[in-house]
Amino acid sequence: MVSLKLRMWLLTTILFGIVFMLVTLLMRAMNITNLYFYVFFACGITLFQYLIGPKIVEMSMRVTYLKREEAPWLFEMVENLSRTANIPMPRIGVANISVPNAFAFGRSVRDGRICVTKGVLDLLNRDELRAVLGHEMTHLKSRDVLFITFLSVIPLILYQLFYNLTFFGSFSRRRESSGNAALIGLVAFVFYFITNLLVLYASRIREYYADKGSVKLGNAPNALASALYKLVYGAARAPKEELRAVEGVKAFFLNDVSRGRQEIGDLANLDLDRSGSIDPFELKTLQQKGIKLSTSDKLMELLSTHPNMLKRIKQLSQYSRA
């Protein structure tokens, strides 16, 4: 696999390159100087999101932060992982959500928070939970939450260009300039769609990166694979009303909970002994097999913040010890 970090930097270069190209093109075509207002406007929205984002997440997920005496074993687990990752100990919280999962957020590494939902504590064993927390710890260490936040400003800038140039005319009163503005607005919309897909791709890459990071923190690949299998199973069993309630925040989770019912069938075939988990032998078996996704699965992955789960566990099998 090509370096995940290299892919992220290449995507960043491409995305900012697209914005720079369109801004320069419009500046030259329209002979204007105030276009950067929209760039600053989009950046301002992103900064505002960065500042208040943690509070919004806490409210949306109904997070309560724990004290050490309330869950000493959980604190010890997170503390050991943070020491291994060489980052400050994050705050630990429990989200009052029954859908089993976990997530990380925060403005920086020093402001990191790792939360588990109530449902996940009853579903995973200690090794699986540690692997899940290692995944979230990697998100904090790599600062990819902040990274994705700033990448997301690019489609926002392009949409602002499209909306204002197409529906509010041009920055100039001259007719030919107005026509140029509308044309460039349509081009901005095309790139808005493309950059949205690229940001989704970047989001999927960061999930692969966090999976690999969890293994580097000392967790067995099959422990994380088994945890992902159980999380998909938990999402598949969750009532639709509960899934709808977390629809707006599912990008924070380890997996796309809305895809649980579609993914569980493929993953159940990996569980050869029907034990409800994936052991090292089953993961090794997957390592030696090829997988083939349907066209609909490929399309769903293209439009998702998370990788296809079968592909993801297949990648985890590559980290298995011989």
Secondary structure, 3 states (H helix, E strand, C coil): CCCHHHHHHHHHHHHHHHHHHHHHHHHHHHCCCCCHHHHHHHHHHHHHHHHHHHHHHHHHHCEEECCHHHCHHHHHHHHHHHHHHCCCCCEEEEECCCCCCEEEECCCCCCCEEEEEHHHHHHCCHHHHHHHHHHHHHHHHHCHHHHHHHHCHHHHHHHHHHHHHHHCCCCCCCHHHHHHHHHHHHHHHHHHHHHHHHHHHHHHHHHHHHHHHHHHCCCCHHHHHHHHHHHHHHHHHCCHHHHHHCHHHHHHCCCCHHHHHHHHHHHHCCCCCCCCCCCHHHHHHHHCCCCCCCHHHHHHHHCCCCCCHHHHHHHHHCCCCC
